[in-house]
Amino acid sequence: MWEELLRALGLVLIIEGILPFLYPGRWRALVQQLASVDNRSLRTAGLISMLAGTALLMLIGGSPE
């Protein structure tokens, strides 16, 4: 279980790093825009992201073999 969790974390870090690596200027502008978004909108976006991730995990399969 721990090995799978670490693999998943590694994939998240890779995916999160793609945009700042490829487009640092655009990434910086996006972060500046996000700084002006209200907390409620950020929380809503985070909740939607978590629900979509959970649905995807449930869709692709139950227990690992």
C-alpha positions in Angstrom: 0.0 0.0 0.0 2.7 2.5 0.9 4.5 1.8 -2.4 1.4 2.6 -4.4 0.8 5.8 -2.4 4.4 6.9 -3.0 4.0 6.2 -6.7 0.8 8.2 -6.8 2.5 11.1 -5.0 5.4 10.9 -7.4 3.0 11.1 -10.4 1.2 14.1 -8.8 4.6 15.9 -8.4 5.5 15.2 -12.0 2.2 16.5 -13.3 2.3 19.5 -11.1 5.8 20.4 -12.3 5.1 20.2 -16.1 3.5 23.6 -16.5 6.1 25.6 -14.5 8.8 23.8 -16.3 7.5 24.4 -19.8 5.9 27.8 -19.3 7.3 29.6 -16.3 6.1 33.1 -17.3 2.5 31.9 -17.9 2.7 29.9 -14.6 3.7 33.0 -12.7 0.9 35.0 -14.2 -1.6 32.3 -13.3 -0.4 32.2 -9.7 -0.7 36.0 -9.6 -4.3 35.7 -10.8 -5.1 33.0 -8.3 -3.9 35.3 -5.5 -6.8 37.6 -6.3 -9.5 34.9 -6.3 -11.6 34.7 -3.2 -11.4 31.8 -0.8 -14.8 30.4 -1.6 -14.0 30.1 -5.3 -10.7 28.4 -4.5 -12.4 26.0 -2.1 -15.1 25.2 -4.7 -12.5 24.4 -7.3 -10.6 22.3 -4.9 -13.7 20.3 -3.9 -14.6 19.8 -7.6 -11.1 18.6 -8.3 -11.2 16.1 -5.3 -14.6 14.8 -6.4 -13.4 14.3 -10.0 -10.3 12.5 -8.8 -12.3 10.3 -6.5 -14.8 9.5 -9.3 -11.9 8.7 -11.7 -10.3 6.3 -9.1 -13.7 4.6 -8.6 -14.2 4.3 -12.3 -10.9 2.7 -13.2 -11.1 0.0 -10.6 -11.6 -1.2 -7.1 -8.8 -3.0 -5.3 -5.3 -3.4 -6.5 -4.1 -6.9 -7.2 
